[in-house]
Amino acid sequence: MSLTTTVRPTVYAFETVSALDPTLYRSIEPINENQWNNVVTQSDRGTVYQRYEWVRAIEETFDYEPRHVVVEKSGNPIALMPNFQVDLPVPDTVTETLPVTPPLKQLVSLPTGFGGPVVLTDEADALDLLFDGLESTSERTVVNHAIETYDLEYVRYGQYLQTRGYEPSFDSCLFLIDLEDGWDAILDGMDKGRRRDIRKGNEQEYRIEIDPLGTDLETTYDWYVKNLERVDGSPLPKAFFESLADRLEDRLRVFRAIVEGEEVGRYVYLLDDEGDVLHHWLSAIPDSDNYQYHPSELLHERGIKWGIEQGYERYNFGKTGSHFSNSVFRFKHKYGGTAVPIFKVEKGYSRVAWPLYQLGREKYVEKSL
């Protein structure tokens, strides 16, 4: 496959002998939004994270370099894979392993959210063109490519990815609840401590209000930052919230817990209509003293019931580490959800830097446990 450059400097087109035409874009902006989203919504593997609006919000907010591959047939997109080139995180243990430490990059699909290939038709040929196109245009400083998704149906690509040199890892997971079981069965499946706290929360005078993300965004973001400060987390930039509120307003909801007239916490939910999942995306409980009012239990209860009312199949408690000693893992497990490993695969592009990086990363993980 040879590479040619089109008139637009941000787009690469590939010469192929088939009726399928792959193109690599350095921005999603020139791509038709409706055509992109049609692939996402019509495919069995599409999610809200791969929608045009989510990808565009990442481009607007972060200093990442887009590397999106799109395959067309008769002028219409039939497959796509959003990717971004980002800085490779290099812990000290990795720096000590590498002979030199030049600026290193990695390709991630997606760096904020879950990615991977989305294909409508001509699956075998389209997959080859997506991955071949990405690899053939990668710079020498790119160490690896990573795909991470919560959709375990991606296992259908497991052997294919293995033949391409991708390796799996299971260092994180999600807790999912089957909403089709109904609230009573879900409640019965929870740890007795969770059931007790839900009961105590309901003994108060409270209400849960639901608003779009753009309503009182300032307070939501401020409380989200305070929530992360308590656990030494790194908040997403406010500009990302603003872009999502503007571009993806119908897919984001803020649930607000008000107890005895005082608001005690908020949860931000992401509505994944493509994947039939209601994601508890972010927590915004500003003060640890507020936990005496059981805002987590009240918000999760309302979120689960609302998800059932809206017809979603699953409720996602959010990403956590998959180690049994992880406090977040243990907390979410008590809600009775099923621990589902996140499907993550990586392929090294650099024969020298990738194995050295893997070795250093393993040492870093061992030290942190």
Secondary structure, 3 states (H helix, E strand, C coil): CCEEECCCCCEEEECCCCCEEEEEECCCCCCCHHHHHHHHHHCCCCCHHHCHHHHHHHHHHCCCEECEEEEEECCEEEEEECCEEEECCCCHHHHHHCCCCCCCEEEEECCCCCCCCEECCCHHHHHHHHHHHHHHCCCCCEEEEEEEECCHHHHHHHHHHHHCCCEEECCEEEEEEEHHHCHHHHHHCCCHHHHHHHHHHHCCCEEEEEEECCCCHHHHHHHHHHHHHCCCCCCCCHHHHHHHHHHCHHHEEEEEEEECCEEEEEEEEEEECCCCEEEEEEEECCCHHHHHHCHHHHHHHHHHHHHHHHCCCEEEEEEEECCCCCHHHHHHHCCCCEEEECEEEEEECCCCHHHHHHHHHHHHHHHHC
